[in-house]
Amino acid sequence: DVVHLPYLYAFTINSLRNYDTSQYNLDQYIVNVIEKELATINPFVQDLY
């Protein structure tokens, strides 16, 4: 069965299964995703202060 996930999360899951992807690169990818999400909500968060 194919589970339809948002692209980034599906990509992350596939990366976890892919052992020829180094752990460092996977960690960097996750950090980049988190930073992009934070950058998206950051203007809203700044308005709270």
PDB file of N, CA, C and O in Angstrom:
ATOM      1  N   ASP A   1       0.838  -1.190   0.000  1.00  0.00           N
ATOM      2  CA  ASP A   1       0.000   0.000   0.000  1.00  0.00           C
ATOM      3  C   ASP A   1       0.881   1.251   0.000  1.00  0.00           C
ATOM      4  O   ASP A   1       1.924   1.295   0.653  1.00  0.00           O
ATOM      5  N   VAL A   2       0.448   2.238  -0.729  1.00  0.00           N
ATOM      6  CA  VAL A   2       1.178   3.498  -0.778  1.00  0.00           C
ATOM      7  C   VAL A   2       0.517   4.470   0.185  1.00  0.00           C
ATOM      8  O   VAL A   2      -0.679   4.744   0.093  1.00  0.00           O
ATOM      9  N   VAL A   3       1.312   4.983   1.105  1.00  0.00           N
ATOM     10  CA  VAL A   3       0.801   5.979   2.041  1.00  0.00           C
ATOM     11  C   VAL A   3       1.115   7.356   1.475  1.00  0.00           C
ATOM     12  O   VAL A   3       2.273   7.659   1.187  1.00  0.00           O
ATOM     13  N   HIS A   4       0.109   8.182   1.316  1.00  0.00           N
ATOM     14  CA  HIS A   4       0.309   9.513   0.752  1.00  0.00           C
ATOM     15  C   HIS A   4       0.679  10.485   1.869  1.00  0.00           C
ATOM     16  O   HIS A   4      -0.164  10.884   2.672  1.00  0.00           O
ATOM     17  N   LEU A   5       1.943  10.851   1.900  1.00  0.00           N
ATOM     18  CA  LEU A   5       2.437  11.770   2.912  1.00  0.00           C
ATOM     19  C   LEU A   5       2.867  13.062   2.244  1.00  0.00           C
ATOM     20  O   LEU A   5       3.152  13.078   1.047  1.00  0.00           O
ATOM     21  N   PRO A   6       2.919  14.152   3.010  1.00  0.00           N
ATOM     22  CA  PRO A   6       3.540  15.355   2.462  1.00  0.00           C
ATOM     23  C   PRO A   6       4.942  15.033   1.971  1.00  0.00           C
ATOM     24  O   PRO A   6       5.640  14.209   2.562  1.00  0.00           O
ATOM     25  N   TYR A   7       5.350  15.676   0.903  1.00  0.00           N
ATOM     26  CA  TYR A   7       6.578  15.304   0.204  1.00  0.00           C
ATOM     27  C   TYR A   7       7.786  15.293   1.131  1.00  0.00           C
ATOM     28  O   TYR A   7       8.562  14.337   1.119  1.00  0.00           O
ATOM     29  N   LEU A   8       7.958  16.334   1.932  1.00  0.00           N
ATOM     30  CA  LEU A   8       9.161  16.427   2.759  1.00  0.00           C
ATOM     31  C   LEU A   8       9.236  15.288   3.761  1.00  0.00           C
ATOM     32  O   LEU A   8      10.311  14.734   3.992  1.00  0.00           O
ATOM     33  N   TYR A   9       8.116  14.937   4.353  1.00  0.00           N
ATOM     34  CA  TYR A   9       8.129  13.868   5.338  1.00  0.00           C
ATOM     35  C   TYR A   9       8.347  12.520   4.672  1.00  0.00           C
ATOM     36  O   TYR A   9       9.045  11.662   5.211  1.00  0.00           O
ATOM     37  N   ALA A  10       7.750  12.333   3.499  1.00  0.00           N
ATOM     38  CA  ALA A  10       7.978  11.100   2.754  1.00  0.00           C
ATOM     39  C   ALA A  10       9.445  10.990   2.374  1.00  0.00           C
ATOM     40  O   ALA A  10      10.032   9.911   2.451  1.00  0.00           O
ATOM     41  N   PHE A  11      10.039  12.108   1.962  1.00  0.00           N
ATOM     42  CA  PHE A  11      11.449  12.105   1.587  1.00  0.00           C
ATOM     43  C   PHE A  11      12.320  11.749   2.785  1.00  0.00           C
ATOM     44  O   PHE A  11      13.287  10.999   2.649  1.00  0.00           O
ATOM     45  N   THR A  12      11.984  12.278   3.951  1.00  0.00           N
ATOM     46  CA  THR A  12      12.759  11.993   5.158  1.00  0.00           C
ATOM     47  C   THR A  12      12.676  10.519   5.512  1.00  0.00           C
ATOM     48  O   THR A  12      13.689   9.904   5.845  1.00  0.00           O
ATOM     49  N   ILE A  13      11.473   9.942   5.443  1.00  0.00           N
ATOM     50  CA  ILE A  13      11.306   8.522   5.736  1.00  0.00           C
ATOM     51  C   ILE A  13      12.119   7.685   4.760  1.00  0.00           C
ATOM     52  O   ILE A  13      12.782   6.728   5.159  1.00  0.00           O
ATOM     53  N   ASN A  14      12.070   8.047   3.474  1.00  0.00           N
ATOM     54  CA  ASN A  14      12.857   7.317   2.483  1.00  0.00           C
ATOM     55  C   ASN A  14      14.345   7.440   2.783  1.00  0.00           C
ATOM     56  O   ASN A  14      15.091   6.479   2.594  1.00  0.00           O
ATOM     57  N   SER A  15      14.787   8.596   3.242  1.00  0.00           N
ATOM     58  CA  SER A  15      16.197   8.790   3.571  1.00  0.00           C
ATOM     59  C   SER A  15      16.610   7.920   4.749  1.00  0.00           C
ATOM     60  O   SER A  15      17.721   7.390   4.775  1.00  0.00           O
ATOM     61  N   LEU A  16      15.721   7.772   5.719  1.00  0.00           N
ATOM     62  CA  LEU A  16      16.040   6.936   6.867  1.00  0.00           C
ATOM     63  C   LEU A  16      16.233   5.480   6.455  1.00  0.00           C
ATOM     64  O   LEU A  16      17.003   4.747   7.075  1.00  0.00           O
ATOM     65  N   ARG A  17      15.531   5.070   5.409  1.00  0.00           N
ATOM     66  CA  ARG A  17      15.655   3.698   4.931  1.00  0.00           C
ATOM     67  C   ARG A  17      16.851   3.510   4.012  1.00  0.00           C
ATOM     68  O   ARG A  17      17.221   2.380   3.692  1.00  0.00           O
ATOM     69  N   ASN A  18      17.459   4.614   3.586  1.00  0.00           N
ATOM     70  CA  ASN A  18      18.497   4.561   2.557  1.00  0.00           C
ATOM     71  C   ASN A  18      19.856   4.660   3.235  1.00  0.00           C
ATOM     72  O   ASN A  18      20.294   5.747   3.610  1.00  0.00           O
ATOM     73  N   TYR A  19      20.530   3.502   3.392  1.00  0.00           N
ATOM     74  CA  TYR A  19      21.746   3.464   4.194  1.00  0.00           C
ATOM     75  C   TYR A  19      22.952   4.043   3.486  1.00  0.00           C
ATOM     76  O   TYR A  19      23.975   4.269   4.132  1.00  0.00           O
ATOM     77  N   ASP A  20      22.879   4.301   2.159  1.00  0.00           N
ATOM     78  CA  ASP A  20      24.020   4.940   1.518  1.00  0.00           C
ATOM     79  C   ASP A  20      23.939   6.465   1.614  1.00  0.00           C
ATOM     80  O   ASP A  20      24.775   7.171   1.049  1.00  0.00           O
ATOM     81  N   THR A  21      22.928   6.971   2.334  1.00  0.00           N
ATOM     82  CA  THR A  21      22.883   8.383   2.690  1.00  0.00           C
ATOM     83  C   THR A  21      23.547   8.514   4.053  1.00  0.00           C
ATOM     84  O   THR A  21      23.130   7.867   5.014  1.00  0.00           O
ATOM     85  N   SER A  22      24.571   9.343   4.139  1.00  0.00           N
ATOM     86  CA  SER A  22      25.298   9.445   5.405  1.00  0.00           C
ATOM     87  C   SER A  22      24.419  10.079   6.471  1.00  0.00           C
ATOM     88  O   SER A  22      23.527  10.870   6.166  1.00  0.00           O
ATOM     89  N   GLN A  23      24.680   9.725   7.729  1.00  0.00           N
ATOM     90  CA  GLN A  23      23.910  10.283   8.835  1.00  0.00           C
ATOM     91  C   GLN A  23      24.065  11.799   8.892  1.00  0.00           C
ATOM     92  O   GLN A  23      23.118  12.513   9.221  1.00  0.00           O
ATOM     93  N   TYR A  24      25.256  12.286   8.571  1.00  0.00           N
ATOM     94  CA  TYR A  24      25.474  13.735   8.620  1.00  0.00           C
ATOM     95  C   TYR A  24      24.569  14.453   7.633  1.00  0.00           C
ATOM     96  O   TYR A  24      23.937  15.450   7.980  1.00  0.00           O
ATOM     97  N   ASN A  25      24.504  13.951   6.405  1.00  0.00           N
ATOM     98  CA  ASN A  25      23.671  14.605   5.401  1.00  0.00           C
ATOM     99  C   ASN A  25      22.204  14.544   5.792  1.00  0.00           C
ATOM    100  O   ASN A  25      21.464  15.502   5.568  1.00  0.00           O
ATOM    101  N   LEU A  26      21.775  13.432   6.372  1.00  0.00           N
ATOM    102  CA  LEU A  26      20.385  13.318   6.814  1.00  0.00           C
ATOM    103  C   LEU A  26      20.103  14.334   7.919  1.00  0.00           C
ATOM    104  O   LEU A  26      19.069  15.003   7.906  1.00  0.00           O
ATOM    105  N   ASP A  27      21.029  14.448   8.876  1.00  0.00           N
ATOM    106  CA  ASP A  27      20.853  15.424   9.947  1.00  0.00           C
ATOM    107  C   ASP A  27      20.771  16.835   9.383  1.00  0.00           C
ATOM    108  O   ASP A  27      19.933  17.629   9.810  1.00  0.00           O
ATOM    109  N   GLN A  28      21.643  17.150   8.420  1.00  0.00           N
ATOM    110  CA  GLN A  28      21.626  18.480   7.816  1.00  0.00           C
ATOM    111  C   GLN A  28      20.309  18.732   7.095  1.00  0.00           C
ATOM    112  O   GLN A  28      19.772  19.838   7.145  1.00  0.00           O
ATOM    113  N   TYR A  29      19.791  17.710   6.426  1.00  0.00           N
ATOM    114  CA  TYR A  29      18.515  17.856   5.725  1.00  0.00           C
ATOM    115  C   TYR A  29      17.400  18.180   6.716  1.00  0.00           C
ATOM    116  O   TYR A  29      16.591  19.076   6.477  1.00  0.00           O
ATOM    117  N   ILE A  30      17.362  17.446   7.828  1.00  0.00           N
ATOM    118  CA  ILE A  30      16.319  17.668   8.830  1.00  0.00           C
ATOM    119  C   ILE A  30      16.452  19.070   9.418  1.00  0.00           C
ATOM    120  O   ILE A  30      15.451  19.762   9.608  1.00  0.00           O
ATOM    121  N   VAL A  31      17.684  19.493   9.706  1.00  0.00           N
ATOM    122  CA  VAL A  31      17.903  20.847  10.228  1.00  0.00           C
ATOM    123  C   VAL A  31      17.397  21.884   9.237  1.00  0.00           C
ATOM    124  O   VAL A  31      16.757  22.859   9.629  1.00  0.00           O
ATOM    125  N   ASN A  32      17.681  21.679   7.953  1.00  0.00           N
ATOM    126  CA  ASN A  32      17.235  22.631   6.937  1.00  0.00           C
ATOM    127  C   ASN A  32      15.717  22.694   6.875  1.00  0.00           C
ATOM    128  O   ASN A  32      15.146  23.776   6.732  1.00  0.00           O
ATOM    129  N   VAL A  33      15.058  21.543   6.982  1.00  0.00           N
ATOM    130  CA  VAL A  33      13.592  21.526   6.962  1.00  0.00           C
ATOM    131  C   VAL A  33      13.047  22.302   8.154  1.00  0.00           C
ATOM    132  O   VAL A  33      12.128  23.107   8.007  1.00  0.00           O
ATOM    133  N   ILE A  34      13.614  22.059   9.334  1.00  0.00           N
ATOM    134  CA  ILE A  34      13.148  22.749  10.536  1.00  0.00           C
ATOM    135  C   ILE A  34      13.374  24.253  10.399  1.00  0.00           C
ATOM    136  O   ILE A  34      12.506  25.049  10.756  1.00  0.00           O
ATOM    137  N   GLU A  35      14.551  24.643   9.878  1.00  0.00           N
ATOM    138  CA  GLU A  35      14.830  26.069   9.722  1.00  0.00           C
ATOM    139  C   GLU A  35      13.857  26.722   8.756  1.00  0.00           C
ATOM    140  O   GLU A  35      13.437  27.858   8.977  1.00  0.00           O
ATOM    141  N   LYS A  36      13.487  26.015   7.678  1.00  0.00           N
ATOM    142  CA  LYS A  36      12.521  26.574   6.728  1.00  0.00           C
ATOM    143  C   LYS A  36      11.159  26.750   7.389  1.00  0.00           C
ATOM    144  O   LYS A  36      10.479  27.753   7.171  1.00  0.00           O
ATOM    145  N   GLU A  37      10.761  25.756   8.207  1.00  0.00           N
ATOM    146  CA  GLU A  37       9.473  25.868   8.895  1.00  0.00           C
ATOM    147  C   GLU A  37       9.502  27.024   9.889  1.00  0.00           C
ATOM    148  O   GLU A  37       8.530  27.772   9.999  1.00  0.00           O
ATOM    149  N   LEU A  38      10.608  27.175  10.611  1.00  0.00           N
ATOM    150  CA  LEU A  38      10.717  28.276  11.562  1.00  0.00           C
ATOM    151  C   LEU A  38      10.708  29.618  10.848  1.00  0.00           C
ATOM    152  O   LEU A  38      10.109  30.577  11.334  1.00  0.00           O
ATOM    153  N   ALA A  39      11.369  29.692   9.698  1.00  0.00           N
ATOM    154  CA  ALA A  39      11.388  30.944   8.939  1.00  0.00           C
ATOM    155  C   ALA A  39       9.986  31.314   8.470  1.00  0.00           C
ATOM    156  O   ALA A  39       9.652  32.493   8.357  1.00  0.00           O
ATOM    157  N   THR A  40       9.170  30.300   8.198  1.00  0.00           N
ATOM    158  CA  THR A  40       7.807  30.548   7.742  1.00  0.00           C
ATOM    159  C   THR A  40       6.949  31.126   8.861  1.00  0.00           C
ATOM    160  O   THR A  40       6.158  32.040   8.626  1.00  0.00           O
ATOM    161  N   ILE A  41       7.099  30.598  10.085  1.00  0.00           N
ATOM    162  CA  ILE A  41       6.264  31.063  11.194  1.00  0.00           C
ATOM    163  C   ILE A  41       6.908  32.212  11.957  1.00  0.00           C
ATOM    164  O   ILE A  41       6.257  32.830  12.800  1.00  0.00           O
ATOM    165  N   ASN A  42       8.173  32.511  11.678  1.00  0.00           N
ATOM    166  CA  ASN A  42       8.900  33.514  12.454  1.00  0.00           C
ATOM    167  C   ASN A  42       8.231  34.886  12.462  1.00  0.00           C
ATOM    168  O   ASN A  42       8.137  35.493  13.528  1.00  0.00           O
ATOM    169  N   PRO A  43       7.759  35.407  11.319  1.00  0.00           N
ATOM    170  CA  PRO A  43       7.090  36.725  11.363  1.00  0.00           C
ATOM    171  C   PRO A  43       5.909  36.741  12.323  1.00  0.00           C
ATOM    172  O   PRO A  43       5.692  37.730  13.023  1.00  0.00           O
ATOM    173  N   PHE A  44       5.143  35.651  12.361  1.00  0.00           N
ATOM    174  CA  PHE A  44       4.015  35.570  13.282  1.00  0.00           C
ATOM    175  C   PHE A  44       4.505  35.564  14.725  1.00  0.00           C
ATOM    176  O   PHE A  44       3.936  36.244  15.578  1.00  0.00           O
ATOM    177  N   VAL A  45       5.554  34.803  14.998  1.00  0.00           N
ATOM    178  CA  VAL A  45       6.088  34.722  16.357  1.00  0.00           C
ATOM    179  C   VAL A  45       6.623  36.083  16.799  1.00  0.00           C
ATOM    180  O   VAL A  45       6.414  36.494  17.940  1.00  0.00           O
ATOM    181  N   GLN A  46       7.311  36.778  15.899  1.00  0.00           N
ATOM    182  CA  GLN A  46       7.859  38.090  16.255  1.00  0.00           C
ATOM    183  C   GLN A  46       6.751  39.079  16.607  1.00  0.00           C
ATOM    184  O   GLN A  46       6.941  39.948  17.458  1.00  0.00           O
ATOM    185  N   ASP A  47       5.602  38.951  15.960  1.00  0.00           N
ATOM    186  CA  ASP A  47       4.491  39.854  16.252  1.00  0.00           C
ATOM    187  C   ASP A  47       3.962  39.666  17.670  1.00  0.00           C
ATOM    188  O   ASP A  47       3.299  40.557  18.201  1.00  0.00           O
ATOM    189  N   LEU A  48       4.245  38.524  18.290  1.00  0.00           N
ATOM    190  CA  LEU A  48       3.753  38.264  19.638  1.00  0.00           C
ATOM    191  C   LEU A  48       4.585  38.989  20.692  1.00  0.00           C
ATOM    192  O   LEU A  48       4.145  39.127  21.833  1.00  0.00           O
ATOM    193  N   TYR A  49       5.771  39.451  20.331  1.00  0.00           N
ATOM    194  CA  TYR A  49       6.655  40.078  21.310  1.00  0.00           C
ATOM    195  C   TYR A  49       6.623  41.592  21.211  1.00  0.00           C
ATOM    196  O   TYR A  49       7.313  42.275  21.968  1.00  0.00           O
TER     197      TYR A  49
END
